[in-house]
Amino acid sequence: MMIPDNKKTAIYIGPAGWSYADWESVVYPSGGAYDRLLHIARYFKVIELNSSFYRVPQAKMVSSWLSRLEAVPDFRLNIKVNGKFTHEREYAPSELESFVARFSPLREAGISGPFLLQFPWSFRNTPESRIYIERLAPFFEGNPAAVELRHGSWDGPATDELLSKCGFAFCNIDQPIIGESLPPLSRVTDPDTGYIRLHGRNMKDWFRSGAGRDARYDYLYSLEELEEWSKRAGEMVGRVGSLFIITNNHFRGQALANGLQLRSMLEGGVIEAPASLIRSFSALRDIASPPPGEEELDL
């Protein structure tokens, strides 16, 4: 689905994270020293910072991202909020204040995108949960933020009203539909920010005890499945200033392949992509080509 030129929504498509060992030789060239962050930023306008969910980065690391990304025009680094504030939910207010402030240099430079508050499937729509979301809102005042809810109990207009009142964007997700899981939607609750996250549909491993991160997110979307999301994105265009589409099916670079396919659907034309990625995913060969200077493809 091509987006009409007269729409004023800026669309940012990119992966969740960039540092995965299984991306070597698939996404990244074999051998040699190079900046993996800038390598991905060459092909995508956004990356969702994943490591911040597990640990708060040191100030010098934030400064490093800032200095490296300042040279990339119109790039955004979205910030995944630490799990202490979304999963454990036990902390001093000063800890959350400090977490948000840690990324202020990126915000001041116009590089940071929305914060993402990803709640677990067990976080259900209860009075206590709604109060918790309301209490979070003041910490993100002045910063765009999206809330990801996975349980189906959140599917309804009351959730839209809650997030809109708090100034939060609704994060539309694709996940395996098992039991009471939230289905795919195209909700907008903030006029500035639209958010979509694609986790894959690996039903076998999504809730399997002992399944690791790689197993849960090992999924390659088909063209037909991506077209469904292209249409949902089209429903959101014109309703938000910026639309972020994050592919989280990261295992062996599948997130990048599907992200490029979505770019082709929404932008049209031939997409620039790493030669190694085009070799690894035959579906890219008709829509993507390596940048000048990369080795010729033997296809």
C-alpha positions as CSV (number, residue, x, y, z in Angstrom):
1,M,0.0,0.0,0.0
2,M,1.7,3.2,-1.2
3,I,1.3,6.3,1.0
4,P,0.0,9.3,-0.9
5,D,2.5,12.2,-1.2
6,N,0.2,14.7,0.3
7,K,0.2,13.1,3.7
8,K,2.2,14.8,6.4
9,T,3.0,11.9,8.6
10,A,6.8,11.1,8.9
11,I,7.3,7.3,8.8
12,Y,10.2,5.7,10.6
13,I,10.8,2.0,10.1
14,G,13.6,0.1,11.8
15,P,14.6,-2.8,14.1
16,A,14.6,-3.3,17.9
17,G,18.3,-3.4,18.8
18,W,21.4,-3.7,16.7
19,S,23.8,-5.8,18.7
20,Y,23.1,-9.5,18.0
21,A,25.8,-12.2,17.5
22,D,23.6,-14.0,15.0
23,W,23.6,-11.0,12.7
24,E,27.2,-11.5,11.8
25,S,27.7,-12.4,8.1
26,V,23.9,-12.0,7.6
27,V,23.5,-8.3,8.4
28,Y,27.1,-7.2,9.0
29,P,30.0,-7.9,6.8
30,S,32.3,-10.7,7.9
31,G,35.5,-9.5,9.6
32,G,36.9,-6.0,9.8
33,A,36.2,-3.2,12.3
34,Y,33.1,-1.1,11.7
35,D,30.4,0.7,13.7
36,R,27.4,-1.6,13.8
37,L,25.1,1.2,15.0
38,L,26.0,3.4,12.0
39,H,25.8,0.4,9.7
40,I,22.1,0.0,10.5
41,A,21.4,3.7,10.5
42,R,22.6,3.8,6.9
43,Y,19.5,1.7,5.9
44,F,16.9,2.7,8.5
45,K,15.6,6.0,10.0
46,V,15.0,4.5,13.5
47,I,16.4,1.9,15.9
48,E,14.7,1.1,19.1
49,L,17.2,0.9,21.9
50,N,16.8,-2.6,23.4
51,S,19.6,-2.7,26.0
52,S,18.1,0.0,28.1
53,F,15.3,-2.5,29.1
54,Y,17.9,-4.6,30.9
55,R,20.3,-1.9,32.3
56,V,20.5,1.8,32.4
57,P,23.3,3.0,30.1
58,Q,26.1,5.1,31.5
59,A,26.2,8.8,30.6
60,K,29.3,8.3,28.5
61,M,27.5,5.7,26.4
62,V,24.6,8.1,25.7
63,S,27.3,10.7,24.7
64,S,28.8,8.1,22.4
65,W,25.5,7.5,20.7
66,L,24.9,11.2,20.4
67,S,28.3,11.9,18.8
68,R,27.9,9.1,16.3
69,L,24.3,9.8,15.3
70,E,24.5,13.5,15.0
71,A,25.9,13.1,11.4
72,V,22.8,10.9,10.4
73,P,20.1,13.2,9.0
74,D,16.6,12.8,10.5
75,F,17.5,9.7,12.5
76,R,15.7,8.6,15.7
77,L,16.8,6.4,18.5
78,N,13.7,5.2,20.5
79,I,14.2,4.4,24.1
80,K,12.8,1.2,25.7
81,V,12.1,1.9,29.3
82,N,13.9,-0.2,31.8
83,G,12.0,-3.3,33.0
84,K,12.3,-2.1,36.6
85,F,9.6,0.4,35.8
86,T,7.3,-1.8,33.7
87,H,7.8,-5.4,35.0
88,E,9.0,-5.2,38.6
89,R,7.2,-1.9,39.3
90,E,9.0,-1.3,42.6
91,Y,11.3,1.7,42.7
92,A,11.8,5.2,44.1
93,P,10.4,8.0,42.0
94,S,13.9,9.5,41.7
95,E,15.1,6.3,39.9
96,L,12.6,6.9,37.1
97,E,13.4,10.6,37.0
98,S,17.0,9.7,36.6
99,F,16.3,7.2,33.9
100,V,14.4,9.7,31.7
101,A,17.0,12.4,32.4
102,R,19.8,10.2,31.2
103,F,18.6,10.5,27.6
104,S,18.0,14.3,27.7
105,P,21.2,15.0,25.5
106,L,19.6,12.9,22.7
107,R,16.3,14.7,23.2
108,E,18.0,18.1,23.1
109,A,19.8,17.2,19.9
110,G,16.6,16.1,18.2
111,I,17.8,12.5,17.9
112,S,15.6,10.6,20.5
113,G,12.3,9.2,19.5
114,P,9.5,8.1,21.9
115,F,10.1,6.2,25.0
116,L,8.5,2.8,24.9
117,L,6.9,1.4,28.1
118,Q,6.4,-2.3,27.3
119,F,4.3,-4.1,29.9
120,P,4.1,-7.9,30.1
121,W,1.2,-10.1,29.2
122,S,0.4,-10.5,32.9
123,F,-0.2,-6.8,33.2
124,R,-4.0,-6.8,32.9
125,N,-6.7,-4.1,32.8
126,T,-7.5,-3.6,36.5
127,P,-8.1,-0.5,38.5
128,E,-4.6,-0.9,40.0
129,S,-3.0,-1.1,36.6
130,R,-4.8,1.9,35.3
131,I,-3.8,4.0,38.3
132,Y,-0.2,2.8,37.8
133,I,-0.2,4.1,34.2
134,E,-1.7,7.4,35.3
135,R,1.1,7.8,37.9
136,L,3.7,7.3,35.2
137,A,2.5,10.1,33.0
138,P,4.2,13.1,34.9
139,F,7.6,11.5,34.6
140,F,7.4,11.6,30.8
141,E,5.9,15.1,30.4
142,G,7.6,16.9,27.6
143,N,8.8,13.6,26.1
144,P,6.8,11.5,23.6
145,A,6.1,8.0,25.0
146,A,4.2,4.9,23.9
147,V,2.6,2.2,26.0
148,E,2.6,-1.4,24.9
149,L,-0.1,-3.6,26.4
150,R,-0.3,-7.3,25.5
151,H,-3.3,-8.7,27.3
152,G,-6.6,-8.6,25.5
153,S,-8.4,-7.0,28.5
154,W,-7.0,-3.7,27.3
155,D,-8.8,-3.8,24.0
156,G,-11.5,-1.1,24.3
157,P,-12.3,2.6,24.2
158,A,-11.6,3.0,27.9
159,T,-7.9,2.2,27.2
160,D,-7.8,4.8,24.4
161,E,-9.3,7.4,26.8
162,L,-6.8,6.5,29.5
163,L,-3.7,6.8,27.3
164,S,-5.0,9.9,25.6
165,K,-5.5,11.6,29.0
166,C,-2.0,10.6,30.0
167,G,-0.4,11.8,26.7
168,F,0.7,8.3,25.8
169,A,0.6,6.8,22.4
170,F,-1.1,3.3,22.0
171,C,1.5,0.8,20.8
172,N,-0.2,-1.5,18.2
173,I,1.4,-4.9,18.3
174,D,1.6,-8.1,16.3
175,Q,2.1,-11.1,18.5
176,P,1.0,-14.8,18.5
177,I,-2.7,-14.7,19.3
178,I,-3.0,-17.2,22.1
179,G,-5.9,-17.1,24.6
180,E,-6.5,-13.6,25.7
181,S,-3.7,-11.9,23.8
182,L,-4.3,-8.4,22.3
183,P,-5.1,-8.6,18.6
184,P,-3.6,-6.5,15.8
185,L,-5.0,-3.0,15.8
186,S,-4.4,0.5,14.3
187,R,-5.1,2.7,17.3
188,V,-4.1,6.3,17.7
189,T,-4.3,8.0,21.1
190,D,-1.7,10.8,20.6
191,P,-1.8,13.2,17.6
192,D,2.0,13.5,17.5
193,T,3.0,9.8,17.8
194,G,1.8,6.5,16.3
195,Y,3.6,3.3,17.2
196,I,3.6,-0.3,15.8
197,R,5.8,-3.2,17.0
198,L,6.0,-6.5,15.2
199,H,7.1,-9.4,17.4
200,G,6.5,-12.3,15.0
201,R,3.9,-15.1,15.3
202,N,6.0,-17.9,16.7
203,M,3.1,-19.6,18.6
204,K,5.2,-22.7,19.5
205,D,7.8,-20.8,21.5
206,W,6.0,-17.6,22.6
207,F,4.9,-18.9,26.0
208,R,7.0,-22.1,26.1
209,S,8.8,-22.4,29.4
210,G,12.5,-22.4,28.8
211,A,12.3,-20.8,25.4
212,G,15.0,-18.2,25.1
213,R,14.8,-14.8,23.5
214,D,16.0,-15.9,20.1
215,A,13.4,-18.7,19.9
216,R,10.5,-16.5,20.8
217,Y,11.4,-13.9,18.2
218,D,12.4,-16.4,15.4
219,Y,9.9,-15.6,12.8
220,L,9.9,-14.3,9.2
221,Y,6.7,-12.5,8.1
222,S,5.2,-13.5,4.7
223,L,4.4,-10.8,2.1
224,E,0.7,-11.2,2.8
225,E,1.2,-10.7,6.6
226,L,3.3,-7.6,5.9
227,E,0.6,-6.2,3.6
228,E,-1.9,-6.5,6.5
229,W,0.4,-4.1,8.5
230,S,1.0,-1.9,5.6
231,K,-2.8,-1.3,5.5
232,R,-3.0,-0.7,9.2
233,A,-0.1,1.8,8.9
234,G,-2.0,3.5,6.1
235,E,-5.0,3.9,8.5
236,M,-2.8,5.7,10.9
237,V,-1.1,8.0,8.4
238,G,-2.6,11.5,8.5
239,R,-3.7,11.1,12.1
240,V,-0.2,11.4,13.7
241,G,2.8,13.6,13.1
242,S,5.2,10.6,13.2
243,L,4.6,6.9,12.8
244,F,7.2,4.4,14.2
245,I,7.2,0.8,12.9
246,I,9.6,-1.4,14.8
247,T,10.4,-4.9,13.8
248,N,11.3,-7.1,16.8
249,N,11.6,-10.5,15.0
250,H,15.3,-10.0,15.2
251,F,16.7,-13.6,15.0
252,R,19.3,-13.9,12.2
253,G,18.3,-10.5,10.8
254,Q,14.7,-11.3,9.9
255,A,13.6,-8.0,11.4
256,L,15.7,-6.1,8.9
257,A,14.5,-8.1,5.9
258,N,10.8,-7.5,6.9
259,G,11.6,-3.9,7.7
260,L,12.9,-3.3,4.2
261,Q,9.9,-5.0,2.7
262,L,7.6,-2.7,4.6
263,R,9.7,0.3,3.4
264,S,9.2,-0.9,-0.1
265,M,5.5,-1.2,0.4
266,L,5.1,2.2,2.0
267,E,7.7,4.2,0.1
268,G,8.0,2.5,-3.3
269,G,11.1,2.3,-5.4
270,V,14.2,0.2,-4.9
271,I,15.5,0.0,-1.3
272,E,19.2,0.1,-0.5
273,A,20.3,-2.9,1.6
274,P,23.4,-4.7,2.7
275,A,24.6,-7.2,0.1
276,S,24.9,-9.9,2.7
277,L,21.2,-9.4,3.7
278,I,20.0,-9.6,0.1
279,R,21.9,-12.8,-0.3
280,S,20.3,-14.2,2.9
281,F,16.7,-13.3,2.0
282,S,15.6,-14.0,-1.6
283,A,12.5,-11.9,-1.1
284,L,14.7,-8.8,-1.1
285,R,16.2,-9.4,-4.5
286,D,13.4,-7.7,-6.4
287,I,13.1,-4.7,-4.2
288,A,16.6,-4.0,-2.9
289,S,20.1,-3.4,-4.1
290,P,23.5,-2.9,-2.4
291,P,24.9,0.6,-2.0
292,P,27.6,1.8,-4.3
293,G,31.0,0.4,-3.4
294,E,29.7,-2.9,-2.0
295,E,30.8,-6.1,-3.8
296,E,28.7,-7.3,-6.7
297,L,26.0,-9.7,-5.9
298,D,26.2,-13.2,-7.3
299,L,22.5,-13.9,-7.6
